[in-house]
Amino acid sequence: MKKILFLSFLLFFSVGVRAAQDEPVFFAEDFLNQSVITVQNDRSGQQCHAVRILPKWYLTAAHCVRPYCDKACTVTFHLLQGPLQAMADVPHASADPKVFTPRQYHLDDAKNVRYDVALIRFDPRPEEYFFYDARAKLALEEKDFLKTLNKSEYAEQRAQWQALASARPKLLVVPDESARHVRQPLAVPDLRSGSIFFRDSQAADFYYFPQLHHYMGGNFGVEKGMSGGGVVLPGGHVIGVVSANLNSQGRIMVYNEKDEAVGYMPYSSDYFLFTPISRQNATFIRGTIASFHEPGRSANLANISPREAERSDVTLQTAFGGALTVRDITGANQQ
């Protein structure tokens, strides 16, 4: 796990250490638009991550907000990681919705993983913000927070705040009909400690398999509690969201060309799966944001390029050296 640091007020430096200088690396600004969120209703709640894709929109995992927000909930955004803190409450209710999930997403449905994305409209009122200086152990008014933010010792929090205000990462759409092999490393944020850390896959292979409808590769330290974070390629391009949301039996379902469930793999923590921005999920993103009639606010969605993920002939059965066991729906092994 790597911690993001700042070289100076004007220059971010790379925290990825690689043998070849021409290999892609991650920079601090790749992660500054990621936040911790707490989702709470009157009975229960949980903590997740989310990535800000527009100043008024966050992308996260659907299982982070369902079923907590099926009726009414409050999503608390922890906007800054570090000693100077800023939080904002976003109340959601049927009469004033702020949380949106794909209509295809249903709890305990075997096809949940492919639709495990959600959008949260971030538009809190001034009284729903809370500012705190942990060093001084003092709650702050907004004007005092902004004044404190300009002090030299809060350079990291100032950069986070500015990145959030202008967040517009490129969202990379994966075609649903062909296998893809990620040609670059990817990374996910881990903000659970109150600081900005990330986990880097290094040279691990990740594949998008049409019969799984999501990406899969070796786990590189992704754990429960990191769901909803944006999965990024070098440069900060978002390729999907962290999701370990399986079906109700804890299985990874396998589908045929007719989209019929034909088999499954027992889940293993040795593997990392994440929900990609598929064409279906891109349609959901475009439709939800466009429904608010915000000209010029649509997210920057682009098809993933061969430079980022090339077509692959690797099959699910051969991708991981035969280590995976795929069972048919009757429980028999598939060779």
C-alpha positions in Angstrom: 0.0 0.0 0.0 1.3 3.4 -1.0 0.7 6.7 0.6 0.3 9.8 -1.6 2.6 12.7 -0.7 3.3 16.1 -2.1 6.7 17.2 -3.3 5.8 20.9 -3.3 2.8 23.2 -3.6 3.3 23.2 -7.4 4.4 19.7 -8.3 3.0 16.2 -7.6 5.5 13.4 -7.7 5.0 9.8 -8.6 4.7 7.3 -5.9 4.9 4.3 -8.2 8.4 2.8 -8.3 9.2 0.8 -11.5 12.3 -0.6 -13.1 11.6 0.8 -16.5 11.1 4.5 -16.7 8.8 4.3 -19.7 6.3 2.2 -17.9 3.1 3.9 -16.7 2.9 5.1 -13.1 0.3 6.7 -10.8 0.4 10.2 -9.7 -1.2 11.9 -6.7 -3.8 13.7 -8.7 -5.2 10.3 -9.9 -6.8 9.8 -6.5 -7.8 13.3 -5.3 -11.4 13.0 -6.6 -12.1 9.9 -4.5 -14.0 10.1 -1.1 -15.3 8.0 1.7 -19.1 7.9 2.0 -21.2 6.7 4.9 -24.7 5.5 3.9 -27.2 5.5 6.8 -31.0 5.0 7.2 -33.0 4.8 10.4 -32.0 1.2 11.0 -28.5 0.5 9.7 -25.8 1.7 7.3 -22.3 1.1 6.0 -19.2 2.8 4.8 -17.9 2.7 1.2 -15.9 4.7 -1.3 -17.1 6.9 -4.2 -15.4 8.7 -7.1 -16.5 12.2 -8.1 -17.0 12.2 -11.9 -18.5 15.7 -12.1 -18.8 18.5 -9.6 -22.4 17.4 -8.8 -22.1 13.7 -9.4 -20.4 10.7 -7.7 -20.1 7.2 -9.0 -20.1 4.3 -6.5 -21.3 0.7 -6.2 -25.0 -0.1 -6.1 -24.6 -2.5 -3.2 -23.3 0.4 -1.2 -26.6 2.2 -1.3 -29.1 -0.7 -1.7 -31.1 -1.5 0.3 -30.3 1.3 2.7 -31.6 4.0 0.3 -34.6 2.1 -1.1 -36.9 4.5 0.8 -34.9 7.3 2.6 -31.3 7.6 3.7 -28.5 10.1 4.3 -25.2 9.8 2.4 -22.4 11.5 4.3 -19.4 12.5 2.1 -16.0 12.7 3.8 -14.6 15.1 1.3 -11.0 15.5 2.7 -8.6 13.0 4.1 -6.2 14.4 6.7 -6.2 16.8 9.6 -8.4 19.4 8.0 -11.8 17.8 7.4 -14.9 18.6 5.4 -18.1 16.6 5.4 -21.4 17.0 3.7 -24.8 15.3 4.2 -26.9 14.5 1.2 -30.4 13.4 2.2 -32.2 11.1 -0.2 -36.0 10.4 -0.3 -38.5 9.2 -2.9 -39.9 12.7 -3.2 -36.4 14.2 -3.7 -34.2 11.5 -5.0 -30.4 11.8 -4.9 -29.4 8.2 -5.2 -29.9 6.3 -8.5 -29.2 2.7 -9.4 -29.8 0.8 -12.7 -33.3 -0.6 -13.1 -31.8 -4.0 -13.8 -30.2 -4.1 -10.4 -32.2 -6.3 -8.0 -31.0 -7.6 -4.7 -30.2 -11.3 -4.6 -30.2 -11.5 -8.4 -27.3 -13.5 -9.9 -26.8 -10.7 -12.5 -26.2 -8.1 -9.9 -22.4 -7.8 -10.4 -22.7 -6.4 -13.9 -25.0 -3.6 -12.8 -23.3 -2.9 -9.5 -23.0 0.9 -10.1 -24.8 3.8 -8.7 -24.9 7.6 -9.1 -25.3 10.1 -6.3 -26.3 13.7 -7.0 -24.1 15.9 -4.9 -25.9 19.1 -4.2 -25.9 19.7 -0.4 -27.3 22.9 1.1 -24.9 25.1 3.1 -26.2 23.9 6.5 -25.5 20.3 5.5 -21.7 20.9 5.5 -19.5 20.4 8.5 -15.9 21.5 8.8 -13.3 20.5 11.4 -9.7 21.2 12.2 -8.3 18.0 13.9 -5.1 19.7 14.8 -6.8 22.5 16.6 -9.7 20.2 17.7 -12.1 22.9 16.6 -15.2 23.0 14.5 -15.1 25.7 11.8 -17.5 27.9 9.9 -17.1 27.7 6.2 -15.4 31.1 5.9 -12.8 30.0 8.6 -12.4 26.6 6.9 -11.5 28.3 3.6 -9.1 30.7 5.3 -7.4 27.8 7.1 -7.2 25.8 3.9 -4.8 28.4 2.5 -2.2 27.8 5.2 0.9 26.0 4.0 0.5 23.0 6.4 -2.8 22.2 4.6 -1.4 22.0 1.1 -2.6 18.4 0.7 -6.1 19.2 1.7 -6.2 22.3 -0.5 -5.2 20.2 -3.5 -8.0 17.7 -2.6 -10.6 20.4 -2.3 -9.6 21.9 -5.7 -9.6 18.5 -7.4 -13.1 17.8 -6.1 -14.4 21.1 -7.3 -13.2 20.5 -10.9 -13.5 16.7 -11.1 -14.1 15.4 -14.7 -12.2 12.2 -15.1 -12.5 10.2 -18.3 -14.8 7.2 -18.0 -13.6 4.3 -20.2 -16.4 2.2 -21.7 -15.7 -1.6 -22.3 -17.5 -3.2 -25.2 -19.6 -6.1 -23.9 -19.1 -8.6 -26.8 -15.3 -9.3 -26.7 -12.7 -10.3 -24.2 -10.2 -7.6 -23.2 -6.8 -7.7 -21.5 -5.8 -4.6 -19.6 -2.3 -3.6 -20.8 -1.6 -1.1 -18.0 -1.5 -1.4 -14.2 -4.6 -0.3 -12.3 -5.1 1.0 -8.8 -7.9 1.5 -6.3 -8.1 4.0 -3.4 -8.0 2.9 0.2 -9.1 5.8 2.3 -10.3 3.9 5.4 -7.5 5.2 7.6 -8.3 8.9 7.1 -5.4 9.4 4.7 -5.1 9.0 1.0 -3.6 5.6 0.2 -3.9 3.4 -2.9 -3.2 -0.1 -3.9 -1.4 -0.8 -7.2 -1.8 -4.0 -9.2 1.8 -3.6 -10.6 2.1 -6.1 -13.5 -0.9 -8.3 -12.7 -3.1 -9.4 -15.6 -6.7 -8.4 -15.7 -9.3 -9.6 -18.2 -12.8 -8.6 -19.1 -14.7 -11.8 -19.9 -18.1 -11.4 -21.7 -19.3 -14.5 -19.9 -18.7 -12.9 -16.6 -19.7 -9.3 -17.6 -16.9 -7.9 -15.4 -13.1 -7.8 -15.0 -11.2 -10.4 -13.0 -7.6 -10.8 -12.0 -5.4 -11.6 -9.0 -6.2 -9.7 -5.8 -3.5 -7.1 -4.9 -4.8 -6.2 -1.4 -8.4 -5.1 -2.1 -10.5 -5.7 1.0 -14.0 -5.4 2.2 -14.8 -1.8 2.9 -13.2 -0.5 -0.2 -16.3 -1.0 -2.4 -17.4 1.8 -4.6 -14.0 3.3 -5.2 -13.1 4.2 -8.7 -10.8 1.7 -10.4 -8.3 3.8 -12.3 -5.6 3.5 -15.0 -2.6 5.7 -15.0 -3.7 9.2 -15.8 -6.8 8.9 -13.6 -9.0 7.3 -16.2 -11.9 5.4 -14.5 -12.5 1.9 -15.9 -15.0 0.7 -13.3 -15.9 0.6 -9.5 -14.7 -1.8 -6.8 -17.3 -4.5 -6.3 -17.3 -7.8 -4.4 -21.0 -8.1 -4.6 -21.8 -11.6 -5.7 -25.1 -13.5 -5.9 -26.8 -14.6 -2.7 -24.8 -17.9 -2.6 -21.5 -16.1 -2.9 -20.9 -17.3 -6.4 -19.4 -15.7 -9.6 -21.9 -16.6 -12.3 -20.9 -17.6 -15.8 -23.2 -17.0 -18.8 -23.5 -18.2 -22.4 -24.0 -16.1 -25.5 -27.8 -16.1 -24.9 -27.1 -14.5 -21.4 -28.3 -17.7 -19.7 -26.6 -18.7 -16.5 -24.7 -22.0 -17.3 -22.2 -22.2 -14.5 -20.5 -20.6 -11.5 -17.2 -20.2 -9.7 -17.0 -20.3 -5.9 -15.8 -16.9 -4.8 -12.1 -16.7 -3.6 -10.4 -13.7 -2.0 -7.4 -14.6 -4.2 -9.1 -12.8 -7.0 -10.2 -9.2 -7.5 -13.4 -8.5 -9.5 -14.7 -5.1 -10.4 -17.7 -3.9 -12.3 -16.7 -2.2 -15.5 -18.3 0.8 -17.2 -19.9 -1.4 -19.8 -22.1 -0.1 -22.5 -25.2 -0.8 -20.4 -23.8 1.0 -17.4 -22.6 3.9 -19.7 -26.2 4.1 -20.9 -27.4 4.3 -17.3 -24.9 7.1 -16.5 -25.8 9.1 -19.6 -29.5 8.7 -19.0 -29.4 9.6 -15.3 -27.3 12.7 -15.7 -29.0 13.9 -18.9 -32.4 13.7 -17.2 -31.4 16.7 -15.1 -31.0 18.8 -18.2 -27.5 20.1 -17.4 -26.0 21.3 -20.7 -22.2 20.6 -20.8 -22.4 18.5 -17.6 -22.4 15.1 -19.2 -19.5 12.8 -18.1 -16.6 12.3 -20.5 -17.3 8.7 -21.6 -15.1 7.2 -24.3 -14.6 3.6 -25.6 -11.5 2.0 -24.1 -8.6 2.1 -26.6 -6.3 -0.8 -27.7 -3.5 1.0 -25.8 -5.4 0.6 -22.6 -7.1 -2.8 -23.1 -6.4 -4.9 -26.2 -8.6 -7.7 -27.6 -7.7 -11.0 -26.1 -8.2 -14.7 -27.1 -7.5 -15.8 -23.6 -10.4 -17.8 -22.1 -11.7 -17.9 -18.6 -10.4 -21.4 -18.2 -6.9 -20.6 -19.4 -6.4 -17.0 -18.0 -5.2 -18.1 -14.6 -3.3 -21.3 -15.3 -6.2 -23.6 -14.8 -6.5 -22.7 -11.2 -10.1 -21.8 -11.5 -12.9 -24.4 -11.2 -16.0 -23.6 -13.1 -19.0 -25.7 -12.1 -22.2 -26.0 -14.1 -25.5 -25.1 -12.5 -26.0 -28.7 -11.4 -22.8 -28.6 -9.5 -20.6 -30.7 -11.9 -17.1 -29.5 -12.8 -16.5 -28.1 -16.3 -13.2 -29.1 -17.9 
